[in-house]
Amino acid sequence: MREISEISLRRAAVSGAAVLLLWTISAPAAASTCRLEEGTALFESRKFADARRVLEPCAATDAKAGIYVGRAWIADGDFEKAVPPLEKAVALDPKSSDAHMWLGRAYAQKAQKANVFQQASLAPKIHKQFEEAVALDRTSIEARLSLMDFYLLAPGIMGGSVGKAHAQAEEIRRLDPLKGHQAAGRIAENEKKFDAAEAEYEKAAREFPQKKEPWLWRASLAAKQKQYARGFDILEGLLKAQPDDATVYFTIGRYGALTGERLDRSEECLKRYLQHQPGKDEPALSSAHYQLGMLYDKKGNREAARREWQQALAIDPNHSAAKDALAKK
């Protein structure tokens, strides 16, 4: 487990008046040079390293910049580095629901790789951040889903509670019926009630025929049950229903890289996605190269796999999964 290193700051021996003067001069200057709009646009274009480069200089004084820096590290899979800017964002704007939610998510990702003692230390922090996020914005579906997942996954001794998870799911259903199906399905999956989860997702598909999410939930459920052929058929059905959605090609390719099934078709889909320029909320090209590398690795073509992982790092030098993959080969 990588631990967060403590940064010791050397304080200058200046008088209180001098400190006040320095703050008066430097704080507005830092704020005025914060290129938040540019950095946000880079983030939305999935250029996470570039977004951090633009936003890190002002993350110490601008909570929104800090949130995006933290989210960019999370997107690259480096959860250790995500924590400090998000903790700073919470300190700068303690009333920001988003800051609390993303800090909770960074802690939660750290906990997944931690030992049981570290998890016990992180659990109260995760719980506190998600509860605070919901309290500050009771209409935030994402904050409620995060809190619900904590209640589902944490042991009772660390604050987990299936009953509280159900309560969050009911609130989510009241606020957003589509997400309500997702929440209920996730609880059913956690309880190994796969038929009930499938029923929720199928009902969502009937009620919201234009939405792709129910298809993705069903394919993910099939993978959890190792019903890979069925999962592929679901995704191919989604592609037939929404042929202009490039992200479906990525999803099919990633599904093949994950399962080791239909590798030729998955390779075709990833290459098709790489001809597409991702927009907001779409997978980065670095992620597509990484998945293609994983697919080649499953095919036994390690040289091609290395080329794809190197290409992922050429696009995003901080892509931690590609770094790890190369280190192991």
N, C-alpha and C positions, 0 to 999 in steps of 0.2 A: 504493500500500500504506500503510495507516494504521499508524503505529508506536506502540508502547506508550510513553506519556510517563512519564519518571522523576519520582517524587514526592520532593522534598527535604523532610526533616523537621528542624525547628528544635528542637534539644535544649536543655532548661532546664538552667541551671547550678546544679545542686543537689548536695549531698554524697551519697556512696554510702549513708550511713545513711538519708538522706531518700528516696532512690530505693527502697530496700528497704521503708521504711514505706509509701510510696505504693503499691507493688506488693501488699503485704500487705493494704492496705485495699481497693484498687480491683479486684483480680483476682476475689476471691470475689463481689463485688457484681455485676461484669459477668456472671459465670457464672450467678448466681441470677436475673438479669433476662432471660436468654436464653430467649425463648419458642419453643424448638425445635419442640415439638409443634404449636403453632399455625402456624408458618412452614412446616413440612413438609406439614401439611394443605392450606394454601393452594397450595403447589407441586403437590401431587397433584391439586388441583382445577383445575390449569392457570392459576392466577392468579399469574403469574410476577412481575409488578411488585409485587403485594401481598406475596408471599413474600419478595422482596428487602427490602422496607421493614421487615418484621418481623425478618429474620435478619441484615441487614447490621450492626446495632449490636454484635452479639456474634461476628461472623465472625472478628474479630481474635484471639479467645481460644478459640473453639470450632471444631474441625476439621469436625464434621458440618454446622454452620451454614455454614461456608465452602464446603463441597462443594455444598450446595443453592443458595447464591448464585451460584456459578459455573455450575451446571447451568441455573439460571434464565436467565442471560445467554446461554448456548449455545442454549437453547430459543427465545430471541428473536433469535438470529442475530448477536449482538454478541460475537464471539469475543475481541476485544481486551479487553473488560471482564471476560470470564470468567477470563482468565489470573491476575490478581493474587489474587483470593480462593482460587483453587485452589492457587496456589503457596504461599499462607499455610497452607492446610489441610495440604499435604504437610509443611511445616515444623513445624506443630503436632503432626501425627500421622504420622511417616514410616513407620509400620507399617500404614497404611491402604491396602489394595489399591485401594479405590474412589477415594481421593484421587489416587493415581498414575494410575489409568486415565482419570479425567475430565480431569486436567491434560494427559495425552497427547492426548486427543481435542481439547481446546481448541487445543493447539499444531498438531495436524494440520489443523484447520479453518483456522487462520491460514495454514498452508503452502499451502493450495489457492488462496489469493488472492495469494500472494507471488511475487516474481520468483525466478529460478533461484538467485541468490546468497543470498537470504533463506531459500529452501528448504534449501539446503545447510547453513545455520546451524541451522535448526530440526530437521532430520532426526535428528541425534544426541539431541536432547532428547526427541523423540517416541519414538524407539527405547528410550531409557533408561526413560522412564515406563511404557511398556507392558511391557517386560521385568520391571521392578520389580513391577508390578501382578500379573503371573503368578507371579513368585517368591513373593510374599506370600500369594497364594491360588491354589493350583494347580488348584482346582476351579472357578474363575471362568470360565464360558463366555464372558461378554462381554469380559473382559480378553484371553482367548485369541483371540477373533474380531478384536479391535482389533489385537493383535500380528500376526495372520495377514494382515490387510489392509495393515499397514505393509510386511511382507515382500513382498506382491504388488505394491504401488504404488510403492515407493521404488526408484530405480535401484540397481544393484549397488554402485556407488561410494558410495552413501549408506546402505548396509546392507540393501538389498533382496535377497531370495533366494527363488526359487520352491520350492526344496527345503525350506527352513525353513517356508514357508507350508504345504506338504503335511504336514510333521511336526506342526504345530499342528492342522491339520484332522483328523489321525488321533487326536490326544488329545481333541479336541472330540467326535468320533464315539464314542469310548470312554466319555466322560462323559455324553453326551446324543445318542442316535441321531438325533432330529429335527434338532437343530442341526448334527449331523454331515453330514446331507444338504445343509443350507444352506451349510456351509463348503466342501464338495466342489463344489457348484454354482457358488459364487462363484469358485473357482479355475478351473473350466472356462470360465466367462464371461470371466475375465481373459485366458485363453489363446485366446479366440474359438472355443472348442469348444462351440457353442451346443446342438448335439444332445445332447452329454454332460450339459450343465447341465440341459436339459429332462428328460432321463432321471432325473437325481437328484431333481428336484422332483416328477416324477410318481410315483417310487417312494415319496417321503415322503408324498404324498397317499394312496397305497394303504395304507401302514403306519399312518398317523395320520389316519384319515378325519374325525375330529372337529375337527381343527386347521385354522385358516384360513390359517396362514402359507404352506403350499405353494401355495395359490391365488395369494397375493400375489406370491410369488417368480416364478411362471409369468407373471403379468401384467406384472411389471416386466421380465422377460426379453423378452416380446413387444414392449414399448415400445422396448427397446434395439435391437431388430431392425426397428423402425418397422412392426411388424405390429399396428397400433392396433386394427383391427376385432377381431382375435383376442383382444387384451388385454381389450377391453370385454366380449367374450363370456365370457371366463374370470371376470371380476368379476361379471357378471350371474348366472353359474352359482353363484358363491359366495353371492350374495344370496339366490338361490332355496334354497340348502342351509341358510343361516343367516339367515332373514328378520328375526330379532330383534336382530341385531348392527348397531347404528346406525353403527358406524365404517365399515361397508362402503359406506354411502351417501356418507360423506365421501371414501372412496377413489375411488369412481366419479367424483364431482364433481372431485376433484383430477386424476384421469386425463384428464378432458375439458379442464380448464384447462391442463394440460401439453401435450396433443397437439393441441388445437384441433378434436377430433372429437366428434360427438354432443353438441353444446353444449346443446341443449334438455334432453336427458336428464340431462346433468351439472348443469345449473342446478336442475332438479327435485330431484336428490339432495342438493345442497348446502343447498337451502332446507329439505328434510326434516331434514337433520342439525342445522340451526340451531334446530329445535324441540326438540332433545334437550339435556339437561344433562350435559355430559361428566363421566365418572368418571376414576379413576386410569388413566394410560397411554392416555387417549383424546385426540384432537386438541382443542385449545382452540377456543372459539367465535371468538376473534380470527383463528385460522388459517382457519376456514371462511369468514369474511367476506373475508379476504385472497384466498383461492382463488376466491370468487365474483366479486371484483373483477377478477381475472385473466381469468376466463371472460367477463365483460362486455366487457373490453378486446378480447378476441379477436372478440367479436361486433360490435365497432365502437361500442359504447355507452360512451363515455368518461365521461359524466356519472354513469351508474350505477356504473361502475368506481370513480370517485373517492369516491362515497358509501360504497361497501363498504370501501374502504381507510381512510376516515375513521372508519367504525364499528369497524374492527379496532383503530385507535389509541385510540378512546374506551374500549375494553375493556382494551387493553394499550398504554399510551403508549410503550413501548419496543420495539414490534414493528418491527424494522429493515427487514424486507422491505416492509412497508406504507409506511414512511417513504420508502424508495428509490423505490417505485412512484409515489407522489404527487409526488416531486421531479422525476420524468421526464415528468410529464403536465401 
